[in-house]
Amino acid sequence: QMFDTLTERLSGVFDKLTGRGVLSEKDVDAALREIRVALLEADVALPVVKDFVAKVKERAVGDDVIRAVSPGQQVIKLVHDGLVDLLGGEGEPEGLALDGEPPIAILMAGLQGSGKTTTAAKLARRIQTREKKKVLLASLDTRRPAAMEQLQQMAQQAEAGFLPIVAGQTATEIAKRAMKAGQLQGYDVVILDTAGRTSIDEELMAEAKAIADIAKPHETLLVADALTGQDAVETARRFHERLPLTGLVLTRMDGDGRGGAALSMRHVTGLPIKFLGVSEKVDGLDAFDAKRVAGRILGRGDIVALVEKASEEYDKDKAERLAKKMAKGKFDLNDLSDQLSQMSKMGGLGGILGLLPGMNKKVQGQIAAAGFDDSMMKRQQAIISSMTRQERAKPELLKASRKKRIAAGSGVEVSEVNKLLKMHRQMADMMKKVGKKGPKGLMSGFTA
Ligand code: GDP
């Protein structure tokens, strides 16, 4: 499977990070170095890798520390976001520009064997079934009669129209005929499959330009074979220098390449990847979705979702006030109460752990052993709310008689009140240490 090796390598890096509660800047730097090597080994272009690592590092320094998640988890989210950006950013996958006076033309370009003809037919099928538009396919590969026949066959499978082959016509003559036929026969879209060569040459480029002048395509798509790695990226770059491409289609994403082409393409060419070819069949074309591909590479959708959720709930002002108090060694029960309600907003322990299927059993076991569960969180909330504001601010002053009153008020045993107070003392101690570092960035939140 494509990206498998990369996924494995990144997984190793992340395991090291998430295994620890606190990270130093050195840990993060070491992780980024390993990520850099992993990307290079996956055949991602060097400038792309450099840029990627620099951006992730920059964000790690500038990012708010979200205390509901571990630094390691936050780093995974940053790497995820970096990958999404690299692949073209969040948001709906970019569709095709099909509006306008019909017939509108789509020009297919690419080297021989890249999967251009197959992709032309796949696109025709997709546009017909999804956009409910009539599509005419035309082959302009005058030098390869076999290629023309191949498209004819595939047009049948795609149940799209096919422009009859007329021997002896030039590519530009066929382009004119295709646009005319499209108009007369009421087609919405005409897909022109241009000639493929084994390498880019002057003649090929001149021909493609002449065809573009006639058909005035709304889309000029370059089809590239993802398995050819950096060659595919270089081909795309050179095509784009000569032809105003509007997007890319990467084929053979179902193969077991290293994935470097897919990761470098967008960054190097500036062009959106619009579709992925995922099988030889006529329905084997997926709309490109950066988030989905990034998720597939990282294989840590659970953690990404967790951090996203935590940052949605994360109240920056409150966190900063809390950090200041912590730094002064003042984390009182009012703050603990805030923390508990923050956690229940995130669906309680169950909600948080539910997002972490991998860790679920182990962590749940530890937490259960400590007697910590959602009902305990609720009881703790009840205990705290049975205290006066003063008591919450200075829990160390609580005497036995008061503890008894609080226990009665919240319907628990006194031992449970003591347990809560002990837990709070431990948390306050720990936070005092962490809090001294100040809340400025994720990096500064780590302890050395
Ligand atoms: P062209 O010379 O660029 O027109 O390439 P073709 O469309 O003839 O494709 C070359 C070969 O690659 C054919 O055997 C296709 O079935 C195969 N192919 C094309 N796209 C894909 C894909 O996304 N996945 C797989 N597995 N094979 C593909």
Residues whose N, C-alpha, C, O or C-beta is under 5 A from the ligand:
A	BS01	GDP	L111 Q112 G113 S114 G115 K116 T117 T118 T119 G196 T251 R252 M253 D254 G277 V278 S279 E280 G284
